[in-house]
């Protein structure tokens, strides 16, 4: 993958640690933490990521035809706190309404935690990126 984002709040912290221990490059995201945008528009990182996801969808983004994902994306409500910051409905509030935790939707929202630069594709059998396919020695004696 070009990037792996994991919510490191709660049990996710152990997942991040273990994956790093195994040599994987992962980016821990504190969904309950402060938003990264300069505007004080969002209560926390989770609300910010969900807003970016919604904005992407409004601008033509598309999700798989997955009824569970669509249900999770449309389940949480939002409100504004006393400071006018957007606040997404908490998972405990969803549970109180008899709805499951939006795990798939949260995973999708995590993909909006930071911009990702796509890695170049390495084709099987091709020379490693940045290296020539053959070593060329201009001083080698040729027949």
C-alpha positions as a Markdown table, in Angstrom:
| # | Residue | x | y | z |
|---|---|---|---|---|
| 1 | Unk | 0.0 | 0.0 | 0.0 |
| 2 | Unk | 1.0 | 3.6 | -0.5 |
| 3 | Unk | 0.2 | 4.4 | 3.1 |
| 4 | Unk | -1.4 | 2.7 | 6.1 |
| 5 | Unk | -3.3 | 4.7 | 8.7 |
| 6 | Unk | -4.4 | 3.2 | 12.0 |
| 7 | Unk | -6.4 | 4.8 | 14.7 |
| 8 | Unk | -4.0 | 4.5 | 17.6 |
| 9 | Unk | -6.5 | 5.4 | 20.3 |
| 10 | Unk | -7.2 | 2.5 | 22.7 |
| 11 | Unk | -6.5 | -0.9 | 21.3 |
| 12 | Unk | -5.2 | 0.5 | 18.1 |
| 13 | Unk | -2.0 | 1.6 | 19.9 |
| 14 | Unk | -0.9 | -2.0 | 20.3 |
| 15 | Unk | -1.7 | -2.7 | 16.6 |
| 16 | Unk | 0.5 | 0.2 | 15.6 |
| 17 | Unk | 3.3 | -0.9 | 17.9 |
| 18 | Unk | 3.2 | -4.5 | 16.7 |
| 19 | Unk | 3.2 | -3.6 | 13.0 |
| 20 | Unk | 6.1 | -1.3 | 13.4 |
| 21 | Unk | 7.9 | -4.0 | 15.4 |
| 22 | Unk | 7.4 | -6.3 | 12.4 |
| 23 | Unk | 9.0 | -3.7 | 10.1 |
| 24 | Unk | 5.9 | -2.2 | 8.5 |
| 25 | Unk | 5.6 | 1.5 | 7.9 |
| 26 | Unk | 2.3 | 2.6 | 9.5 |
| 27 | Unk | 1.0 | 6.0 | 10.5 |
| 28 | Unk | -0.8 | 6.2 | 13.8 |
| 29 | Unk | -3.7 | 8.6 | 13.9 |
| 30 | Unk | -5.2 | 9.9 | 17.1 |
| 31 | Unk | -8.9 | 10.2 | 16.0 |
| 32 | Unk | -9.8 | 11.7 | 19.4 |
| 33 | Unk | -7.0 | 14.3 | 19.1 |
| 34 | Unk | -6.9 | 17.7 | 17.7 |
| 35 | Unk | -7.7 | 18.3 | 14.0 |
| 36 | Unk | -4.7 | 19.1 | 11.7 |
| 37 | Unk | -6.4 | 21.8 | 9.6 |
| 38 | Unk | -5.6 | 25.4 | 10.6 |
| 39 | Unk | -9.3 | 26.3 | 11.0 |
| 40 | Unk | -10.9 | 25.5 | 14.3 |
| 41 | Unk | -13.8 | 24.0 | 12.4 |
| 42 | Unk | -13.8 | 20.5 | 13.8 |
| 43 | Unk | -14.0 | 19.2 | 17.4 |
| 44 | Unk | -11.5 | 16.4 | 16.7 |
| 45 | Unk | -9.6 | 14.4 | 14.1 |
| 46 | Unk | -12.4 | 12.0 | 13.6 |
| 47 | Unk | -14.9 | 14.7 | 12.7 |
| 48 | Unk | -12.3 | 16.2 | 10.4 |
| 49 | Unk | -11.6 | 13.0 | 8.5 |
| 50 | Unk | -15.3 | 12.2 | 8.1 |
| 51 | Unk | -15.8 | 15.7 | 6.7 |
| 52 | Unk | -13.0 | 15.2 | 4.2 |
| 53 | Unk | -14.5 | 11.9 | 3.2 |
| 54 | Unk | -18.0 | 13.5 | 2.8 |
| 55 | Unk | -16.4 | 16.3 | 0.7 |
| 56 | Unk | -14.7 | 13.7 | -1.5 |
| 57 | Unk | -18.0 | 11.9 | -2.0 |
| 58 | Unk | -19.7 | 15.2 | -2.9 |
| 59 | Unk | -17.1 | 15.9 | -5.5 |
| 60 | Unk | -17.4 | 12.6 | -7.3 |
| 61 | Unk | -15.7 | 10.0 | -5.1 |
| 62 | Unk | -17.2 | 6.6 | -5.1 |
| 63 | Unk | -17.4 | 3.7 | -2.6 |
| 64 | Unk | -18.0 | 0.0 | -3.4 |
| 65 | Unk | -21.5 | -1.4 | -3.6 |
| 66 | Unk | -21.4 | -2.6 | 0.0 |
| 67 | Unk | -24.7 | -2.2 | 2.0 |
| 68 | Unk | -22.9 | -2.4 | 5.3 |
| 69 | Unk | -20.5 | 0.4 | 4.4 |
| 70 | Unk | -23.3 | 2.6 | 3.1 |
| 71 | Unk | -25.3 | 2.0 | 6.2 |
| 72 | Unk | -22.4 | 2.9 | 8.4 |
| 73 | Unk | -21.6 | 6.0 | 6.4 |
| 74 | Unk | -25.1 | 7.3 | 6.8 |
| 75 | Unk | -25.7 | 6.3 | 10.5 |
| 76 | Unk | -23.9 | 8.9 | 12.5 |
| 77 | Unk | -25.4 | 12.3 | 13.0 |
| 78 | Unk | -23.5 | 15.5 | 13.7 |
| 79 | Unk | -24.0 | 18.7 | 15.7 |
| 80 | Unk | -22.0 | 21.8 | 16.6 |
| 81 | Unk | -20.5 | 22.4 | 20.0 |
| 82 | Unk | -20.7 | 25.7 | 21.9 |
| 83 | Unk | -17.7 | 26.9 | 20.0 |
| 84 | Unk | -19.3 | 26.1 | 16.6 |
| 85 | Unk | -17.0 | 23.1 | 15.9 |
| 86 | Unk | -18.4 | 20.2 | 14.0 |
| 87 | Unk | -18.9 | 17.1 | 16.2 |
| 88 | Unk | -19.6 | 13.7 | 14.9 |
| 89 | Unk | -22.0 | 11.4 | 16.9 |
| 90 | Unk | -20.0 | 9.3 | 19.3 |
| 91 | Unk | -19.9 | 5.5 | 18.9 |
| 92 | Unk | -21.5 | 5.2 | 22.4 |
| 93 | Unk | -24.4 | 7.3 | 21.2 |
| 94 | Unk | -24.8 | 5.1 | 18.1 |
| 95 | Unk | -24.8 | 2.1 | 20.4 |
| 96 | Unk | -27.5 | 3.7 | 22.5 |
| 97 | Unk | -29.6 | 4.1 | 19.4 |
| 98 | Unk | -29.2 | 0.3 | 18.7 |
| 99 | Unk | -26.7 | 0.9 | 15.9 |
| 100 | Unk | -23.3 | -0.9 | 15.5 |
| 101 | Unk | -19.9 | 0.7 | 15.6 |
| 102 | Unk | -19.2 | 2.1 | 12.1 |
| 103 | Unk | -15.9 | 0.2 | 11.7 |
| 104 | Unk | -15.8 | 0.1 | 7.9 |
| 105 | Unk | -16.7 | 3.7 | 7.6 |
| 106 | Unk | -14.1 | 4.7 | 10.2 |
| 107 | Unk | -11.5 | 2.7 | 8.3 |
| 108 | Unk | -12.5 | 4.6 | 5.1 |
| 109 | Unk | -12.4 | 7.9 | 6.9 |
| 110 | Unk | -8.9 | 7.1 | 8.1 |
| 111 | Unk | -7.7 | 7.2 | 4.5 |
| 112 | Unk | -8.3 | 10.9 | 4.7 |
| 113 | Unk | -6.0 | 11.4 | 7.7 |
| 114 | Unk | -3.2 | 12.9 | 5.4 |
| 115 | Unk | -2.4 | 13.3 | 1.8 |
| 116 | Unk | -0.8 | 10.3 | 0.2 |
| 117 | Unk | 1.7 | 10.3 | -2.6 |
| 118 | Unk | 1.3 | 7.3 | -4.8 |
| 119 | Unk | 4.4 | 5.1 | -5.1 |
| 120 | Unk | 5.7 | 4.3 | -8.6 |
| 121 | Unk | 4.7 | 0.8 | -9.8 |
| 122 | Unk | 7.5 | -1.7 | -9.8 |
| 123 | Unk | 6.8 | -4.3 | -12.6 |
| 124 | Unk | 8.0 | -7.9 | -11.9 |
| 125 | Unk | 11.3 | -8.5 | -13.5 |
| 126 | Unk | 12.1 | -4.8 | -14.1 |
| 127 | Unk | 15.2 | -3.2 | -12.8 |
| 128 | Unk | 14.9 | -1.7 | -9.3 |
| 129 | Unk | 13.6 | 1.9 | -9.3 |
| 130 | Unk | 16.4 | 4.4 | -9.8 |
| 131 | Unk | 18.9 | 1.8 | -11.2 |
| 132 | Unk | 19.8 | 0.9 | -14.7 |
| 133 | Unk | 18.8 | -2.6 | -16.0 |
| 134 | Unk | 22.5 | -3.2 | -16.9 |
| 135 | Unk | 25.8 | -2.2 | -15.4 |
| 136 | Unk | 27.6 | -0.1 | -18.0 |
| 137 | Unk | 31.3 | 0.2 | -17.8 |
| 138 | Unk | 32.6 | 2.7 | -20.5 |
| 139 | Unk | 36.2 | 1.4 | -20.0 |
| 140 | Unk | 35.4 | -2.2 | -20.5 |
| 141 | Unk | 37.2 | -3.8 | -23.4 |
| 142 | Unk | 34.8 | -4.7 | -26.1 |
| 143 | Unk | 35.4 | -7.3 | -28.9 |
